[in-house]
Amino acid sequence: MPILFVRPDWGDLAMLYASHWTGLGVEEAKKRGYSLIDLYGEDATKEKIFSTIEAQHPEVAIMAGHGNPTTYTAQEEEIVLKACENDEVMSGTISHFLSCSVGQTLLPSIIEKKGICTIGYMVDFEFIVDTNYPVESDPYAEPFRDVTLTIITKILDGAKLKDVWDAGIAKCNEWIQKLWGRPETDWAEVISCLEHDRDGLIALGDKEAYVLPPRAVFPGKLTPQAGIGLGLLLLLLKGYGPTLAF
């Protein structure tokens, strides 16, 4: 079964960062030998997302989009998932929502609909950007990129839910420690956002669930299987000014 990436991108600043970060996840999945479906930009629609999940049953789905406590949206903020309405499509998955406040209602609803487990945020996922830099080299966004990519790669490497959650928390703490004591007020704001995101990270469902990775075959031998968890990463972003929130 493939890994599904949903990466809306239509000029929205927060989505520009989200699509880039999850695009790095695409590259990590390729390195590990996964079969991929990448719904990027205009392909990131409700119709294509639902048809792909229902037909392909992806083991891992990494999805970016704006959202709120009850709702996930994709390209141009088209509503895709609403709690207690159509979120049963997520049954049988492990989901990770990098999202504004979806941990309040949508994620518990997905678990009630037989989602295996989920990780996301009870609060808005906030991050800092400096538009004077290209997205890929923005130093203010780098800590938040690293947190996102850490969660993705831990899922791809077969970590159980608790370990994925621990890795996200640890990466936040690593950056907070690294930036602590810098005199510039901008970095104090970065630290504040990291603390806010860290304290809002929540994991629900089966803490022991994981996905097995592809078996890499080489001439004359097989590599050991690296563990990998069934993962669905749903990233919802909401942007405002130089400080953005998913």
N, C-alpha and C positions, 0 to 999 in steps of 0.2 A: 504494500500500500504506500502511496506517495505522501510527501509532506506538502501541505498547502500553505502558501504565503499570500496574504491579501494586503496590498500596499497602495492605498488611495494616494493620488497625487494630482492636484489640479491648480496649484498656485498658492494654496493655503500654507502659511509659514510653518505651522506646527507639523502639518503633513509632509512638508519637504524634509524635515528632520526625521520624522517617523519612517518615511519610505526609505531614506538612506540607511538608518540604523537597522531596519529589518532586512534591507538589501545586503548588509554585511552578514546577517543570519543566513541568507540564501547561499552566500559563498561558503560559509561554514558547513552547511548541509551538503553542498556539492563535494567538499573535501572529504566528507565522511561516506560518500557514495550513495546518498539518498536519491530516490526518484522524486522529482519536484513538479509542482504546479504553482506558478507564480502569477497571480492575478494582480497586475500592476496598472495604475492609472485608470483609464476608461474601462478596463476589464474588471475592476473591483466593484461590481454591482451586486445587488441582492440576488438577482436571478442567477448570475454565474456562481456566486458563493454557494447558494442553496443547491444548485444542480451539481456542483462539484462535490460537495459533502455527501449528498445523497447517492451519487453514482460511484464516487471513488473511495469513500470512507477513509479519508486521510488519517494516518496515525498521529501526525503533528500538523497543526495549523497555526501559523503565525500571522496575526491579523492586526493591521493598524486602522485607526479610525476615531473620529470624535465620539463622545458618549456622555452619559450621565448615569445616575444610580440605577435606572431601569432599562437603559437603551444603549445599543451599539449601532453606530452608523459607519458607512464606508464612503465611496466616491461621492464627492459633493454633498456629504452628510445625508445620503439616502439611508433611511432607517432599515436596518437589517435584522436585528434581534431586539425583542422586547420581552421583559420578564413576564412569565405566566401567559404568554400569547403564542410564541412560536419557537421558544428556546429549546424545545424537545429535540430539535435537529442536532443539538450538541450532546445528546445521550451517547454513552460509550466512548467519550473523549476525555482526555486530560486537557484542561484549558488554562491558559495564563492570559489574563487581561491586564495590559499596561494601560490603565484607563482612569478617567475621572470618575471616582466614586462608585464604579460598578460592583465593588465588593459589598455594597450596602444591600442591594436587592437582586440584581441580575445574576451574580455568581451563586448566591444561595439557591436561587430558582433553578439554575442549571444543574446543580447537585441534586435537587429534588426531582429533576427530570432524568435522573440516572446518568448524569455526567460523572465520570470516574473521580476526577478531582480538578481543582482550579486554583490558580494563584493570581492575585490582582491587588487592587488598591481600594481601601475604604474612603480614600480622600482623592482630591484632584492630584494627578501626577504633575508636579511643577518642575520646570527646568529653565535655565538661563541661556540666552543666546546673544551673540554679538554679530549683527548682520554685516559688519565690516569684513568678516572672514567668510570664506566658502564653508558650506555646511560640513564638508568632510574634514576641515581643519580648524573649526571653531573651538578655541580652548575652553570657553565657558560652558559649552555643551558637552565637552569630552567626558566629564564624570557621569553624566546621565546616559550617554551613549554606552559607556562601559558597564553600567548597571544593567541596561537592557540587553546588551550582548552577552553578559555573564549569565543571565537567566536563560537566554536562548541556547547557549552552548552547553550549559549544564543539562538542559532537557535533551539536547541532541546526544550528549555523552552518556545518557542512561541513568542520570541521577534520579533518586526517588524525590517525591514532592517536598519532604522536609529538607532534604539536602539542597534542592533548588532554592527554596525559601531562605535557608541559611546562607547560601552563596550570594543572593541578592542583598541581604542585610550586611554581610561581611564586606561586599564591594562598596556599599554606601559608607560604612565605617572607615574603610581604607582611605577613601577620598577625603572624608571629613578630617581624619588625622593628618593627611598630607597637606591639606589647605589651612589647617589650624595655625593661627599666628601670623598669617599674611596680613600686612597692614591695609591693603586696598579694600575699600568698602564693597566693591563688586564681588570679591571672593567671600565676604561674610554673607552676602545674599545667596551665593551658590551653596554654602554650608547650610544655611537655613532651609533651602529647598531640599537638599539631600536628607536632612533630619526629618523634614515633613514627609517626604516620600517613604523613607525607611520606616517611620512609625505608623504609616498607613498601609503597609504591605500585609496581606492576609492570605492564608492558604486554607482551603476547605476540601473535604472529601477524603479519599483513600490516600493516606500518606505514604503507602508502600508501592504505589503504582509507578511503572516505568515502561518505556518502549525499548524493544530490542533493536539494535542498529543493523544495517546491512552487513552481510558477511563479505569481507574483502578477500578476493581470491587472487593468489599470485602463483607463478609457475613453481610447481613442486611443493607448495605448502599453502595452508590457510592461516590467516592472521586470527588471533583470538578475538572473540566478539567483545567489543566495548559496549557496556550497558547503555541503554538510552530509554528515556521515558516517553510514553504516549503523551504528546504535548500539544496543546492548542494554545497558541499565544495570540491573544486578541488585544491589540493596542489601540486605545482610544485617546485622542488628543484634543485639547481645547486650548487655543492660543490667544494670548492677549499681551501686546507690547513686548518689551525685551525679556520679561519673565513669562514663560509659556506654561500651559498646563494641558495634560492629555485629556 
